[in-house]
Amino acid sequence: MSYNNFSMKQLIERHKHDKGSTFSNDPIKKQQFNKDNWRLFIAYYRWYPDKLATDYFGLIIYPWQRLVLRAIFRGSNVDLNCSRRIGKTEISNIAAFLFCVLYPGVECLIVAPSEAQAQISISNKFKSGLMRNENCAREIKNITKTDIEFKNGSIISAKGVGADGSGSNLLGNGKQFILIDEARLIDLPTVMTAINPMLATPRRNWGEANEKIGNLKYENPKLILASSSWYREHTYYTDYYKMFFDEMKKNNKNYYAFSFNYKWAKKCLNYDKVLEDKRKMTKEDFEREYGAKMLRANATSYFNAVSIKEARTLTKCEIRQPTKSTDRYIIAHDVATAENGDNAITYVIKLAPRIDGLFEKQIVYLRSYNGAGIDIQAEFIKYLYWECFPNAEKIIYDERSARSTELCHIF
């Protein structure tokens, strides 16, 4: 049948649902493009990004997440200290997505403690989450394990901090949006040294847009820290969360610090599972993981909680070697004699045989003492060797110590 028998309006109407037809996307009546209206439209959603998420993309977000989205878009530095399973990573990723849609040509970076955790943000949060939304998927050009490329030129990349934790592998082009997930598990001072200079670069097409429009306002870069709570002695609290909070109290609109406990997200949490965890966990752990509370170390404790967390743990102690033991031992001693100074430390290391013919090193004895004379230390080591661990094959001490020669002569 010839198309000459139909008017153009009839053709478009007949083929509007046929996506393979050249007429399917043609408007029946063309409208003039109004730049001023589009500027108002984009400016509105840049100020109210939660409206874009719900009105256009149809995403379901909770009231506290709306507040976070507005803070991210209106400020530059945001710290999210939230309960487990509340959705802090999800809303942070939604913020990155909306930022890429509203600001063409931006580069966003998601930083995680490991490469695997970084890829989870792409695979779980975007591929299995946002990409299932038809309107969200329409904005994406290509997606891989570690990168998302948008049709408007924006990019989201996900990386771990590297095996050494220095963040040197993060170095690259300038970024306008950096999200650090599980921030308390990252050596923030070191990593920030690497990524802070990257935030000084405007988006790629900002200069071109400024030339066309003129007097274009510089867009502040975004730094978002998302984490569960930890101890107040940790650098995450002292150098970042507290600093953000203090700046916010000074009415600095570039800084926001949030704490949301599990009660803010009852509708999206398995509340029975939370109550089960509450019964199993200590009160301190529950308040930290679900209550979003930055706890202080116990004032009566000799060591602060952060130091203890990083200290050695003796899984199995031995005051002396077991009867008829054939295991091999090594005694190690760090010499120190000054009072109120460094402590003298004595270790006993057990070499437990493995089925592959190698050995597993286990610290089974540890003693620390302050101000003991060199003769006392020598007598104790001799006692440890002859009476407690006769299977010891070596006694190792620090020969660079000022009193190590005396220790050798006493032996």
Buried (B, 14 or more C-beta within 10 A) or exposed (E): EEEEEEEEEEBBEEBBEEEEBEBEEEEEEEEEEEEEEEEEEBEEBBEBBBBBBBEEBEBEBBEBBBBBBBBBBBBBBBBBBBBBBBBBBBBBBBBBBBBBBBBBBBBBBBBBBBBEBBBBBBBEBBBEBBBEEEEBEEBBEEBEEBEBBBEBBBBBBBBBBBEEBBBEBBEEEBBBBBBBBBBBBBBBEBBBEBBEEBBEBBBBBBEEBBEEEEEEEEBBBBBBBBBBBBBBBBBBBEEBBBBBBEBBEEEBEBBBBBBBBBBBBEEBBEEEEBEEBBEEBEEBBBBBBBBBBBBEBEEEEEEBBBEEEEEEEEEEEBEBBEEEBEBBBBBBBBBBBEEEEEEBBBBBBBBEEEEEEEEEEBBBBEEEEEEBEBEEBBEBBEEBBEEBBEBBEEBEBEEEBEBBEBBEEEE
